[in-house]
């Protein structure tokens, strides 16, 4: 399959889709959510480390989601 076909068949994200990080913060138990929020606010903990720790706990979240959330450019912040 060539690039033209791949781009033509690409399913674009639905506007208003959810930020995985925002969703996780809302879904976790209160103490776990607080721990994640604290880690996100701690600049000494890398995006990769947060992603790896969450994956180790069974959550499918990538470093990019963490980075976009921290920068305030995630889908949860889209108006």
mmJSON file of the N, C-alpha and C atoms, coordinates in Angstrom:
{"data_MODEL":{"atom_site":{
"group_PDB":["ATOM","ATOM","ATOM","ATOM","ATOM","ATOM","ATOM","ATOM","ATOM","ATOM","ATOM","ATOM","ATOM","ATOM","ATOM","ATOM","ATOM","ATOM","ATOM","ATOM","ATOM","ATOM","ATOM","ATOM","ATOM","ATOM","ATOM","ATOM","ATOM","ATOM","ATOM","ATOM","ATOM","ATOM","ATOM","ATOM","ATOM","ATOM","ATOM","ATOM","ATOM","ATOM","ATOM","ATOM","ATOM","ATOM","ATOM","ATOM","ATOM","ATOM","ATOM","ATOM","ATOM","ATOM","ATOM","ATOM","ATOM","ATOM","ATOM","ATOM","ATOM","ATOM","ATOM","ATOM","ATOM","ATOM","ATOM","ATOM","ATOM","ATOM","ATOM","ATOM","ATOM","ATOM","ATOM","ATOM","ATOM","ATOM","ATOM","ATOM","ATOM","ATOM","ATOM","ATOM","ATOM","ATOM","ATOM","ATOM","ATOM","ATOM","ATOM","ATOM","ATOM","ATOM","ATOM","ATOM","ATOM","ATOM","ATOM","ATOM","ATOM","ATOM","ATOM","ATOM","ATOM","ATOM","ATOM","ATOM","ATOM","ATOM","ATOM","ATOM","ATOM","ATOM","ATOM","ATOM","ATOM","ATOM","ATOM","ATOM","ATOM","ATOM","ATOM","ATOM","ATOM","ATOM","ATOM","ATOM","ATOM","ATOM","ATOM","ATOM","ATOM","ATOM","ATOM","ATOM","ATOM","ATOM","ATOM","ATOM","ATOM","ATOM","ATOM","ATOM","ATOM","ATOM","ATOM","ATOM","ATOM","ATOM","ATOM","ATOM","ATOM","ATOM","ATOM","ATOM","ATOM","ATOM","ATOM","ATOM","ATOM","ATOM","ATOM","ATOM","ATOM","ATOM","ATOM","ATOM","ATOM","ATOM","ATOM","ATOM","ATOM","ATOM","ATOM","ATOM","ATOM","ATOM","ATOM","ATOM","ATOM","ATOM","ATOM","ATOM","ATOM","ATOM","ATOM","ATOM","ATOM","ATOM","ATOM","ATOM","ATOM","ATOM","ATOM","ATOM","ATOM","ATOM","ATOM","ATOM","ATOM","ATOM","ATOM","ATOM","ATOM","ATOM","ATOM","ATOM","ATOM","ATOM","ATOM","ATOM","ATOM","ATOM","ATOM","ATOM","ATOM","ATOM","ATOM","ATOM","ATOM","ATOM","ATOM","ATOM","ATOM","ATOM","ATOM","ATOM","ATOM","ATOM","ATOM","ATOM","ATOM","ATOM","ATOM","ATOM","ATOM"],
"id":[1,2,3,4,5,6,7,8,9,10,11,12,13,14,15,16,17,18,19,20,21,22,23,24,25,26,27,28,29,30,31,32,33,34,35,36,37,38,39,40,41,42,43,44,45,46,47,48,49,50,51,52,53,54,55,56,57,58,59,60,61,62,63,64,65,66,67,68,69,70,71,72,73,74,75,76,77,78,79,80,81,82,83,84,85,86,87,88,89,90,91,92,93,94,95,96,97,98,99,100,101,102,103,104,105,106,107,108,109,110,111,112,113,114,115,116,117,118,119,120,121,122,123,124,125,126,127,128,129,130,131,132,133,134,135,136,137,138,139,140,141,142,143,144,145,146,147,148,149,150,151,152,153,154,155,156,157,158,159,160,161,162,163,164,165,166,167,168,169,170,171,172,173,174,175,176,177,178,179,180,181,182,183,184,185,186,187,188,189,190,191,192,193,194,195,196,197,198,199,200,201,202,203,204,205,206,207,208,209,210,211,212,213,214,215,216,217,218,219,220,221,222,223,224,225,226,227,228,229,230,231,232,233,234,235,236,237],
"type_symbol":["N","C","C","N","C","C","N","C","C","N","C","C","N","C","C","N","C","C","N","C","C","N","C","C","N","C","C","N","C","C","N","C","C","N","C","C","N","C","C","N","C","C","N","C","C","N","C","C","N","C","C","N","C","C","N","C","C","N","C","C","N","C","C","N","C","C","N","C","C","N","C","C","N","C","C","N","C","C","N","C","C","N","C","C","N","C","C","N","C","C","N","C","C","N","C","C","N","C","C","N","C","C","N","C","C","N","C","C","N","C","C","N","C","C","N","C","C","N","C","C","N","C","C","N","C","C","N","C","C","N","C","C","N","C","C","N","C","C","N","C","C","N","C","C","N","C","C","N","C","C","N","C","C","N","C","C","N","C","C","N","C","C","N","C","C","N","C","C","N","C","C","N","C","C","N","C","C","N","C","C","N","C","C","N","C","C","N","C","C","N","C","C","N","C","C","N","C","C","N","C","C","N","C","C","N","C","C","N","C","C","N","C","C","N","C","C","N","C","C","N","C","C","N","C","C","N","C","C","N","C","C","N","C","C","N","C","C"],
"label_atom_id":["N","CA","C","N","CA","C","N","CA","C","N","CA","C","N","CA","C","N","CA","C","N","CA","C","N","CA","C","N","CA","C","N","CA","C","N","CA","C","N","CA","C","N","CA","C","N","CA","C","N","CA","C","N","CA","C","N","CA","C","N","CA","C","N","CA","C","N","CA","C","N","CA","C","N","CA","C","N","CA","C","N","CA","C","N","CA","C","N","CA","C","N","CA","C","N","CA","C","N","CA","C","N","CA","C","N","CA","C","N","CA","C","N","CA","C","N","CA","C","N","CA","C","N","CA","C","N","CA","C","N","CA","C","N","CA","C","N","CA","C","N","CA","C","N","CA","C","N","CA","C","N","CA","C","N","CA","C","N","CA","C","N","CA","C","N","CA","C","N","CA","C","N","CA","C","N","CA","C","N","CA","C","N","CA","C","N","CA","C","N","CA","C","N","CA","C","N","CA","C","N","CA","C","N","CA","C","N","CA","C","N","CA","C","N","CA","C","N","CA","C","N","CA","C","N","CA","C","N","CA","C","N","CA","C","N","CA","C","N","CA","C","N","CA","C","N","CA","C","N","CA","C","N","CA","C","N","CA","C","N","CA","C","N","CA","C","N","CA","C","N","CA","C","N","CA","C"],
"label_alt_id":[null,null,null,null,null,null,null,null,null,null,null,null,null,null,null,null,null,null,null,null,null,null,null,null,null,null,null,null,null,null,null,null,null,null,null,null,null,null,null,null,null,null,null,null,null,null,null,null,null,null,null,null,null,null,null,null,null,null,null,null,null,null,null,null,null,null,null,null,null,null,null,null,null,null,null,null,null,null,null,null,null,null,null,null,null,null,null,null,null,null,null,null,null,null,null,null,null,null,null,null,null,null,null,null,null,null,null,null,null,null,null,null,null,null,null,null,null,null,null,null,null,null,null,null,null,null,null,null,null,null,null,null,null,null,null,null,null,null,null,null,null,null,null,null,null,null,null,null,null,null,null,null,null,null,null,null,null,null,null,null,null,null,null,null,null,null,null,null,null,null,null,null,null,null,null,null,null,null,null,null,null,null,null,null,null,null,null,null,null,null,null,null,null,null,null,null,null,null,null,null,null,null,null,null,null,null,null,null,null,null,null,null,null,null,null,null,null,null,null,null,null,null,null,null,null,null,null,null,null,null,null,null,null,null,null,null,null],
"label_comp_id":["UNK","UNK","UNK","UNK","UNK","UNK","UNK","UNK","UNK","UNK","UNK","UNK","UNK","UNK","UNK","UNK","UNK","UNK","UNK","UNK","UNK","UNK","UNK","UNK","UNK","UNK","UNK","UNK","UNK","UNK","UNK","UNK","UNK","UNK","UNK","UNK","UNK","UNK","UNK","UNK","UNK","UNK","UNK","UNK","UNK","UNK","UNK","UNK","UNK","UNK","UNK","UNK","UNK","UNK","UNK","UNK","UNK","UNK","UNK","UNK","UNK","UNK","UNK","UNK","UNK","UNK","UNK","UNK","UNK","UNK","UNK","UNK","UNK","UNK","UNK","UNK","UNK","UNK","UNK","UNK","UNK","UNK","UNK","UNK","UNK","UNK","UNK","UNK","UNK","UNK","UNK","UNK","UNK","UNK","UNK","UNK","UNK","UNK","UNK","UNK","UNK","UNK","UNK","UNK","UNK","UNK","UNK","UNK","UNK","UNK","UNK","UNK","UNK","UNK","UNK","UNK","UNK","UNK","UNK","UNK","UNK","UNK","UNK","UNK","UNK","UNK","UNK","UNK","UNK","UNK","UNK","UNK","UNK","UNK","UNK","UNK","UNK","UNK","UNK","UNK","UNK","UNK","UNK","UNK","UNK","UNK","UNK","UNK","UNK","UNK","UNK","UNK","UNK","UNK","UNK","UNK","UNK","UNK","UNK","UNK","UNK","UNK","UNK","UNK","UNK","UNK","UNK","UNK","UNK","UNK","UNK","UNK","UNK","UNK","UNK","UNK","UNK","UNK","UNK","UNK","UNK","UNK","UNK","UNK","UNK","UNK","UNK","UNK","UNK","UNK","UNK","UNK","UNK","UNK","UNK","UNK","UNK","UNK","UNK","UNK","UNK","UNK","UNK","UNK","UNK","UNK","UNK","UNK","UNK","UNK","UNK","UNK","UNK","UNK","UNK","UNK","UNK","UNK","UNK","UNK","UNK","UNK","UNK","UNK","UNK","UNK","UNK","UNK","UNK","UNK","UNK","UNK","UNK","UNK","UNK","UNK","UNK"],
"label_asym_id":["A","A","A","A","A","A","A","A","A","A","A","A","A","A","A","A","A","A","A","A","A","A","A","A","A","A","A","A","A","A","A","A","A","A","A","A","A","A","A","A","A","A","A","A","A","A","A","A","A","A","A","A","A","A","A","A","A","A","A","A","A","A","A","A","A","A","A","A","A","A","A","A","A","A","A","A","A","A","A","A","A","A","A","A","A","A","A","A","A","A","A","A","A","A","A","A","A","A","A","A","A","A","A","A","A","A","A","A","A","A","A","A","A","A","A","A","A","A","A","A","A","A","A","A","A","A","A","A","A","A","A","A","A","A","A","A","A","A","A","A","A","A","A","A","A","A","A","A","A","A","A","A","A","A","A","A","A","A","A","A","A","A","A","A","A","A","A","A","A","A","A","A","A","A","A","A","A","A","A","A","A","A","A","A","A","A","A","A","A","A","A","A","A","A","A","A","A","A","A","A","A","A","A","A","A","A","A","A","A","A","A","A","A","A","A","A","A","A","A","A","A","A","A","A","A","A","A","A","A","A","A","A","A","A","A","A","A"],
"label_entity_id":["1","1","1","1","1","1","1","1","1","1","1","1","1","1","1","1","1","1","1","1","1","1","1","1","1","1","1","1","1","1","1","1","1","1","1","1","1","1","1","1","1","1","1","1","1","1","1","1","1","1","1","1","1","1","1","1","1","1","1","1","1","1","1","1","1","1","1","1","1","1","1","1","1","1","1","1","1","1","1","1","1","1","1","1","1","1","1","1","1","1","1","1","1","1","1","1","1","1","1","1","1","1","1","1","1","1","1","1","1","1","1","1","1","1","1","1","1","1","1","1","1","1","1","1","1","1","1","1","1","1","1","1","1","1","1","1","1","1","1","1","1","1","1","1","1","1","1","1","1","1","1","1","1","1","1","1","1","1","1","1","1","1","1","1","1","1","1","1","1","1","1","1","1","1","1","1","1","1","1","1","1","1","1","1","1","1","1","1","1","1","1","1","1","1","1","1","1","1","1","1","1","1","1","1","1","1","1","1","1","1","1","1","1","1","1","1","1","1","1","1","1","1","1","1","1","1","1","1","1","1","1","1","1","1","1","1","1"],
"label_seq_id":[1,1,1,2,2,2,3,3,3,4,4,4,5,5,5,6,6,6,7,7,7,8,8,8,9,9,9,10,10,10,11,11,11,12,12,12,13,13,13,14,14,14,15,15,15,16,16,16,17,17,17,18,18,18,19,19,19,20,20,20,21,21,21,22,22,22,23,23,23,24,24,24,25,25,25,26,26,26,27,27,27,28,28,28,29,29,29,30,30,30,31,31,31,32,32,32,33,33,33,34,34,34,35,35,35,36,36,36,37,37,37,38,38,38,39,39,39,40,40,40,41,41,41,42,42,42,43,43,43,44,44,44,45,45,45,46,46,46,47,47,47,48,48,48,49,49,49,50,50,50,51,51,51,52,52,52,53,53,53,54,54,54,55,55,55,56,56,56,57,57,57,58,58,58,59,59,59,60,60,60,61,61,61,62,62,62,63,63,63,64,64,64,65,65,65,66,66,66,67,67,67,68,68,68,69,69,69,70,70,70,71,71,71,72,72,72,73,73,73,74,74,74,75,75,75,76,76,76,77,77,77,78,78,78,79,79,79],
"pdbx_PDB_ins_code":[null,null,null,null,null,null,null,null,null,null,null,null,null,null,null,null,null,null,null,null,null,null,null,null,null,null,null,null,null,null,null,null,null,null,null,null,null,null,null,null,null,null,null,null,null,null,null,null,null,null,null,null,null,null,null,null,null,null,null,null,null,null,null,null,null,null,null,null,null,null,null,null,null,null,null,null,null,null,null,null,null,null,null,null,null,null,null,null,null,null,null,null,null,null,null,null,null,null,null,null,null,null,null,null,null,null,null,null,null,null,null,null,null,null,null,null,null,null,null,null,null,null,null,null,null,null,null,null,null,null,null,null,null,null,null,null,null,null,null,null,null,null,null,null,null,null,null,null,null,null,null,null,null,null,null,null,null,null,null,null,null,null,null,null,null,null,null,null,null,null,null,null,null,null,null,null,null,null,null,null,null,null,null,null,null,null,null,null,null,null,null,null,null,null,null,null,null,null,null,null,null,null,null,null,null,null,null,null,null,null,null,null,null,null,null,null,null,null,null,null,null,null,null,null,null,null,null,null,null,null,null,null,null,null,null,null,null],
"Cartn_x":[0.87,0.0,0.911,0.677,1.477,1.011,1.819,1.483,0.134,-0.121,-1.385,-2.571,-2.506,-3.6,-3.703,-2.565,-2.583,-3.203,-2.792,-3.368,-4.845,-5.209,-6.608,-7.493,-6.948,-7.756,-7.599,-6.794,-6.574,-7.866,-8.223,-9.409,-9.014,-9.457,-9.102,-9.809,-9.125,-9.76,-11.032,-11.979,-13.231,-12.986,-13.429,-13.266,-13.903,-13.236,-13.753,-13.37,-12.452,-11.966,-11.331,-11.143,-10.653,-9.138,-8.587,-7.181,-7.086,-6.213,-6.079,-5.67,-4.775,-4.312,-5.451,-6.212,-7.364,-8.354,-8.644,-9.595,-9.105,-7.811,-7.249,-7.327,-7.025,-7.105,-8.521,-9.524,-10.923,-11.364,-10.801,-11.254,-10.578,-9.369,-8.623,-9.257,-9.036,-9.46,-8.777,-9.381,-8.922,-7.433,-6.956,-5.543,-4.606,-4.998,-4.195,-4.191,-5.349,-5.463,-4.579,-4.557,-3.721,-2.242,-1.862,-0.466,-0.07,-0.949,-0.67,-0.594,-1.519,-1.509,-0.226,0.183,1.43,2.63,2.66,3.764,3.767,2.585,2.496,2.989,2.815,3.242,4.715,5.341,6.74,7.648,8.319,9.161,10.355,10.683,11.819,11.462,10.183,9.739,9.454,10.164,10.038,8.714,8.345,7.144,7.267,8.474,8.709,8.526,9.025,8.894,7.431,6.672,5.245,4.549,4.815,4.212,4.592,5.858,6.323,5.666,5.557,4.938,3.462,2.773,1.359,1.179,2.055,1.978,2.223,3.159,3.439,2.22,1.337,0.104,-1.072,-0.781,-1.812,-2.554,-2.111,-2.773,-2.05,-2.798,-2.213,-2.149,-0.995,-0.813,0.604,0.718,2.024,2.655,3.94,4.691,4.136,3.688,3.145,1.9,1.038,-0.162,0.215,1.191,1.648,2.233,3.081,3.728,2.694,1.744,0.723,-0.13,-0.449,-1.242,-0.48,0.78,1.598,1.747,1.813,1.956,0.633,-0.455,-1.772,-2.312,-1.798,-2.272,-2.964,-3.411,-4.1,-5.541,-6.194,-7.583,-8.538,-8.147,-8.978,-9.012,-8.05,-7.978,-8.435,-8.993,-9.473,-10.877,-11.086,-12.436,-13.307],
"Cartn_y":[-1.176,0.0,1.231,2.161,3.372,4.434,5.473,6.57,7.195,7.432,8.071,7.259,5.943,5.085,5.06,5.03,5.009,6.295,7.435,8.699,8.803,8.314,8.368,7.499,6.379,5.48,5.736,6.725,7.05,7.544,6.949,7.385,8.492,9.684,10.845,10.775,11.259,11.27,12.12,11.696,12.434,13.689,14.863,16.068,15.864,16.373,16.23,14.915,14.171,12.925,13.186,12.169,12.318,12.226,12.952,12.831,11.619,10.691,9.481,9.832,10.805,11.198,11.817,12.728,13.34,12.258,11.33,10.259,9.408,9.1,8.274,8.973,10.261,11.031,10.96,11.043,11.011,9.624,8.576,7.209,6.541,6.956,6.322,6.621,5.737,6.053,7.353,8.041,9.363,9.408,8.44,8.462,8.216,7.331,7.065,8.279,8.913,10.111,11.23,11.369,12.393,12.105,10.823,10.452,10.761,10.459,10.748,12.253,12.998,14.448,15.031,14.528,14.991,14.704,13.526,13.167,14.063,14.357,15.23,16.643,17.077,18.419,18.474,17.324,17.24,17.159,18.257,18.329,17.384,16.874,15.962,14.532,14.268,12.955,13.085,12.338,12.464,11.904,12.348,11.833,10.322,9.888,8.462,7.671,8.193,7.495,7.363,8.439,8.391,7.349,7.367,6.396,4.97,4.737,3.396,2.906,3.779,3.403,3.068,3.888,3.622,2.322,2.067,0.811,-0.385,-0.243,-1.327,-1.657,-0.668,-0.859,-1.264,-1.51,-2.009,-0.961,0.284,1.353,1.577,1.614,1.832,3.33,3.907,5.34,5.575,6.367,6.63,7.909,8.006,9.181,10.446,10.352,11.523,12.054,11.169,11.604,12.362,11.84,12.496,13.868,13.913,15.179,16.224,15.84,16.791,17.281,16.383,16.769,17.784,17.502,18.407,19.783,19.831,21.105,21.85,21.192,21.818,21.841,20.942,20.895,19.563,18.884,17.617,17.891,16.828,16.944,17.345,17.134,17.547,19.063,19.743,21.202,21.892,21.129,21.708,22.238,23.463,24.063,23.719],
"Cartn_z":[0.0,0.0,0.0,-0.902,-0.984,0.0,0.104,1.026,0.709,-0.564,-0.946,-0.444,-0.611,-0.159,1.362,2.025,3.492,4.059,3.491,3.973,3.605,2.445,2.023,2.912,3.419,4.24,5.738,6.087,7.507,8.137,9.27,9.995,10.954,10.665,11.484,12.836,13.878,15.199,15.189,15.959,16.061,16.902,16.425,17.242,18.615,19.618,20.97,21.611,20.956,21.538,22.894,23.63,24.999,25.085,26.014,26.383,27.309,26.981,27.783,29.218,29.359,30.684,31.49,30.874,31.564,32.007,31.096,31.41,32.57,32.554,33.613,34.968,34.991,36.238,36.812,35.947,36.394,36.83,36.192,36.448,37.638,37.97,39.06,40.418,41.386,42.752,43.2,44.142,44.567,44.92,45.698,46.095,44.919,44.004,42.813,41.884,41.74,40.918,41.463,42.793,43.423,43.184,43.242,43.005,41.565,40.617,39.207,38.977,39.528,39.387,39.966,41.119,41.719,40.838,40.242,39.343,38.108,37.581,36.407,36.72,37.944,38.347,38.738,38.9,39.324,38.095,37.784,36.584,36.641,37.831,37.934,37.51,37.275,36.798,35.306,34.505,33.046,32.532,31.341,30.676,30.482,30.08,29.853,31.145,32.252,33.538,33.937,33.772,34.118,33.261,31.958,31.056,31.438,31.724,32.093,33.381,34.367,35.64,35.43,34.655,34.389,33.615,32.644,31.889,32.795,33.739,34.684,35.543,35.707,36.473,35.581,34.295,33.386,32.577,32.623,31.881,30.558,29.479,28.158,27.888,28.143,27.954,27.466,26.443,25.868,26.391,26.155,26.565,25.919,24.684,23.979,24.67,25.127,25.844,27.108,27.831,29.06,28.724,27.693,27.305,26.893,26.05,25.59,26.755,27.669,28.84,29.688,29.931,30.751,30.103,28.782,28.08,27.941,28.302,28.191,26.784,25.934,24.543,24.231,25.275,25.079,24.635,24.226,23.761,24.878,26.109,27.237,27.388,26.79,26.873,25.603,24.661,23.414,23.604,23.193,23.326,22.162],
"occupancy":[1.0,1.0,1.0,1.0,1.0,1.0,1.0,1.0,1.0,1.0,1.0,1.0,1.0,1.0,1.0,1.0,1.0,1.0,1.0,1.0,1.0,1.0,1.0,1.0,1.0,1.0,1.0,1.0,1.0,1.0,1.0,1.0,1.0,1.0,1.0,1.0,1.0,1.0,1.0,1.0,1.0,1.0,1.0,1.0,1.0,1.0,1.0,1.0,1.0,1.0,1.0,1.0,1.0,1.0,1.0,1.0,1.0,1.0,1.0,1.0,1.0,1.0,1.0,1.0,1.0,1.0,1.0,1.0,1.0,1.0,1.0,1.0,1.0,1.0,1.0,1.0,1.0,1.0,1.0,1.0,1.0,1.0,1.0,1.0,1.0,1.0,1.0,1.0,1.0,1.0,1.0,1.0,1.0,1.0,1.0,1.0,1.0,1.0,1.0,1.0,1.0,1.0,1.0,1.0,1.0,1.0,1.0,1.0,1.0,1.0,1.0,1.0,1.0,1.0,1.0,1.0,1.0,1.0,1.0,1.0,1.0,1.0,1.0,1.0,1.0,1.0,1.0,1.0,1.0,1.0,1.0,1.0,1.0,1.0,1.0,1.0,1.0,1.0,1.0,1.0,1.0,1.0,1.0,1.0,1.0,1.0,1.0,1.0,1.0,1.0,1.0,1.0,1.0,1.0,1.0,1.0,1.0,1.0,1.0,1.0,1.0,1.0,1.0,1.0,1.0,1.0,1.0,1.0,1.0,1.0,1.0,1.0,1.0,1.0,1.0,1.0,1.0,1.0,1.0,1.0,1.0,1.0,1.0,1.0,1.0,1.0,1.0,1.0,1.0,1.0,1.0,1.0,1.0,1.0,1.0,1.0,1.0,1.0,1.0,1.0,1.0,1.0,1.0,1.0,1.0,1.0,1.0,1.0,1.0,1.0,1.0,1.0,1.0,1.0,1.0,1.0,1.0,1.0,1.0,1.0,1.0,1.0,1.0,1.0,1.0,1.0,1.0,1.0,1.0,1.0,1.0,1.0,1.0,1.0,1.0,1.0,1.0],
"B_iso_or_equiv":[0.0,0.0,0.0,0.0,0.0,0.0,0.0,0.0,0.0,0.0,0.0,0.0,0.0,0.0,0.0,0.0,0.0,0.0,0.0,0.0,0.0,0.0,0.0,0.0,0.0,0.0,0.0,0.0,0.0,0.0,0.0,0.0,0.0,0.0,0.0,0.0,0.0,0.0,0.0,0.0,0.0,0.0,0.0,0.0,0.0,0.0,0.0,0.0,0.0,0.0,0.0,0.0,0.0,0.0,0.0,0.0,0.0,0.0,0.0,0.0,0.0,0.0,0.0,0.0,0.0,0.0,0.0,0.0,0.0,0.0,0.0,0.0,0.0,0.0,0.0,0.0,0.0,0.0,0.0,0.0,0.0,0.0,0.0,0.0,0.0,0.0,0.0,0.0,0.0,0.0,0.0,0.0,0.0,0.0,0.0,0.0,0.0,0.0,0.0,0.0,0.0,0.0,0.0,0.0,0.0,0.0,0.0,0.0,0.0,0.0,0.0,0.0,0.0,0.0,0.0,0.0,0.0,0.0,0.0,0.0,0.0,0.0,0.0,0.0,0.0,0.0,0.0,0.0,0.0,0.0,0.0,0.0,0.0,0.0,0.0,0.0,0.0,0.0,0.0,0.0,0.0,0.0,0.0,0.0,0.0,0.0,0.0,0.0,0.0,0.0,0.0,0.0,0.0,0.0,0.0,0.0,0.0,0.0,0.0,0.0,0.0,0.0,0.0,0.0,0.0,0.0,0.0,0.0,0.0,0.0,0.0,0.0,0.0,0.0,0.0,0.0,0.0,0.0,0.0,0.0,0.0,0.0,0.0,0.0,0.0,0.0,0.0,0.0,0.0,0.0,0.0,0.0,0.0,0.0,0.0,0.0,0.0,0.0,0.0,0.0,0.0,0.0,0.0,0.0,0.0,0.0,0.0,0.0,0.0,0.0,0.0,0.0,0.0,0.0,0.0,0.0,0.0,0.0,0.0,0.0,0.0,0.0,0.0,0.0,0.0,0.0,0.0,0.0,0.0,0.0,0.0,0.0,0.0,0.0,0.0,0.0,0.0],
"pdbx_formal_charge":[null,null,null,null,null,null,null,null,null,null,null,null,null,null,null,null,null,null,null,null,null,null,null,null,null,null,null,null,null,null,null,null,null,null,null,null,null,null,null,null,null,null,null,null,null,null,null,null,null,null,null,null,null,null,null,null,null,null,null,null,null,null,null,null,null,null,null,null,null,null,null,null,null,null,null,null,null,null,null,null,null,null,null,null,null,null,null,null,null,null,null,null,null,null,null,null,null,null,null,null,null,null,null,null,null,null,null,null,null,null,null,null,null,null,null,null,null,null,null,null,null,null,null,null,null,null,null,null,null,null,null,null,null,null,null,null,null,null,null,null,null,null,null,null,null,null,null,null,null,null,null,null,null,null,null,null,null,null,null,null,null,null,null,null,null,null,null,null,null,null,null,null,null,null,null,null,null,null,null,null,null,null,null,null,null,null,null,null,null,null,null,null,null,null,null,null,null,null,null,null,null,null,null,null,null,null,null,null,null,null,null,null,null,null,null,null,null,null,null,null,null,null,null,null,null,null,null,null,null,null,null,null,null,null,null,null,null],
"auth_seq_id":[1,1,1,2,2,2,3,3,3,4,4,4,5,5,5,6,6,6,7,7,7,8,8,8,9,9,9,10,10,10,11,11,11,12,12,12,13,13,13,14,14,14,15,15,15,16,16,16,17,17,17,18,18,18,19,19,19,20,20,20,21,21,21,22,22,22,23,23,23,24,24,24,25,25,25,26,26,26,27,27,27,28,28,28,29,29,29,30,30,30,31,31,31,32,32,32,33,33,33,34,34,34,35,35,35,36,36,36,37,37,37,38,38,38,39,39,39,40,40,40,41,41,41,42,42,42,43,43,43,44,44,44,45,45,45,46,46,46,47,47,47,48,48,48,49,49,49,50,50,50,51,51,51,52,52,52,53,53,53,54,54,54,55,55,55,56,56,56,57,57,57,58,58,58,59,59,59,60,60,60,61,61,61,62,62,62,63,63,63,64,64,64,65,65,65,66,66,66,67,67,67,68,68,68,69,69,69,70,70,70,71,71,71,72,72,72,73,73,73,74,74,74,75,75,75,76,76,76,77,77,77,78,78,78,79,79,79],
"auth_comp_id":["UNK","UNK","UNK","UNK","UNK","UNK","UNK","UNK","UNK","UNK","UNK","UNK","UNK","UNK","UNK","UNK","UNK","UNK","UNK","UNK","UNK","UNK","UNK","UNK","UNK","UNK","UNK","UNK","UNK","UNK","UNK","UNK","UNK","UNK","UNK","UNK","UNK","UNK","UNK","UNK","UNK","UNK","UNK","UNK","UNK","UNK","UNK","UNK","UNK","UNK","UNK","UNK","UNK","UNK","UNK","UNK","UNK","UNK","UNK","UNK","UNK","UNK","UNK","UNK","UNK","UNK","UNK","UNK","UNK","UNK","UNK","UNK","UNK","UNK","UNK","UNK","UNK","UNK","UNK","UNK","UNK","UNK","UNK","UNK","UNK","UNK","UNK","UNK","UNK","UNK","UNK","UNK","UNK","UNK","UNK","UNK","UNK","UNK","UNK","UNK","UNK","UNK","UNK","UNK","UNK","UNK","UNK","UNK","UNK","UNK","UNK","UNK","UNK","UNK","UNK","UNK","UNK","UNK","UNK","UNK","UNK","UNK","UNK","UNK","UNK","UNK","UNK","UNK","UNK","UNK","UNK","UNK","UNK","UNK","UNK","UNK","UNK","UNK","UNK","UNK","UNK","UNK","UNK","UNK","UNK","UNK","UNK","UNK","UNK","UNK","UNK","UNK","UNK","UNK","UNK","UNK","UNK","UNK","UNK","UNK","UNK","UNK","UNK","UNK","UNK","UNK","UNK","UNK","UNK","UNK","UNK","UNK","UNK","UNK","UNK","UNK","UNK","UNK","UNK","UNK","UNK","UNK","UNK","UNK","UNK","UNK","UNK","UNK","UNK","UNK","UNK","UNK","UNK","UNK","UNK","UNK","UNK","UNK","UNK","UNK","UNK","UNK","UNK","UNK","UNK","UNK","UNK","UNK","UNK","UNK","UNK","UNK","UNK","UNK","UNK","UNK","UNK","UNK","UNK","UNK","UNK","UNK","UNK","UNK","UNK","UNK","UNK","UNK","UNK","UNK","UNK","UNK","UNK","UNK","UNK","UNK","UNK"],
"auth_asym_id":["A","A","A","A","A","A","A","A","A","A","A","A","A","A","A","A","A","A","A","A","A","A","A","A","A","A","A","A","A","A","A","A","A","A","A","A","A","A","A","A","A","A","A","A","A","A","A","A","A","A","A","A","A","A","A","A","A","A","A","A","A","A","A","A","A","A","A","A","A","A","A","A","A","A","A","A","A","A","A","A","A","A","A","A","A","A","A","A","A","A","A","A","A","A","A","A","A","A","A","A","A","A","A","A","A","A","A","A","A","A","A","A","A","A","A","A","A","A","A","A","A","A","A","A","A","A","A","A","A","A","A","A","A","A","A","A","A","A","A","A","A","A","A","A","A","A","A","A","A","A","A","A","A","A","A","A","A","A","A","A","A","A","A","A","A","A","A","A","A","A","A","A","A","A","A","A","A","A","A","A","A","A","A","A","A","A","A","A","A","A","A","A","A","A","A","A","A","A","A","A","A","A","A","A","A","A","A","A","A","A","A","A","A","A","A","A","A","A","A","A","A","A","A","A","A","A","A","A","A","A","A","A","A","A","A","A","A"],
"auth_atom_id":["N","CA","C","N","CA","C","N","CA","C","N","CA","C","N","CA","C","N","CA","C","N","CA","C","N","CA","C","N","CA","C","N","CA","C","N","CA","C","N","CA","C","N","CA","C","N","CA","C","N","CA","C","N","CA","C","N","CA","C","N","CA","C","N","CA","C","N","CA","C","N","CA","C","N","CA","C","N","CA","C","N","CA","C","N","CA","C","N","CA","C","N","CA","C","N","CA","C","N","CA","C","N","CA","C","N","CA","C","N","CA","C","N","CA","C","N","CA","C","N","CA","C","N","CA","C","N","CA","C","N","CA","C","N","CA","C","N","CA","C","N","CA","C","N","CA","C","N","CA","C","N","CA","C","N","CA","C","N","CA","C","N","CA","C","N","CA","C","N","CA","C","N","CA","C","N","CA","C","N","CA","C","N","CA","C","N","CA","C","N","CA","C","N","CA","C","N","CA","C","N","CA","C","N","CA","C","N","CA","C","N","CA","C","N","CA","C","N","CA","C","N","CA","C","N","CA","C","N","CA","C","N","CA","C","N","CA","C","N","CA","C","N","CA","C","N","CA","C","N","CA","C","N","CA","C","N","CA","C","N","CA","C","N","CA","C","N","CA","C","N","CA","C","N","CA","C"],
"pdbx_PDB_model_num":[1,1,1,1,1,1,1,1,1,1,1,1,1,1,1,1,1,1,1,1,1,1,1,1,1,1,1,1,1,1,1,1,1,1,1,1,1,1,1,1,1,1,1,1,1,1,1,1,1,1,1,1,1,1,1,1,1,1,1,1,1,1,1,1,1,1,1,1,1,1,1,1,1,1,1,1,1,1,1,1,1,1,1,1,1,1,1,1,1,1,1,1,1,1,1,1,1,1,1,1,1,1,1,1,1,1,1,1,1,1,1,1,1,1,1,1,1,1,1,1,1,1,1,1,1,1,1,1,1,1,1,1,1,1,1,1,1,1,1,1,1,1,1,1,1,1,1,1,1,1,1,1,1,1,1,1,1,1,1,1,1,1,1,1,1,1,1,1,1,1,1,1,1,1,1,1,1,1,1,1,1,1,1,1,1,1,1,1,1,1,1,1,1,1,1,1,1,1,1,1,1,1,1,1,1,1,1,1,1,1,1,1,1,1,1,1,1,1,1,1,1,1,1,1,1,1,1,1,1,1,1,1,1,1,1,1,1]
}}}
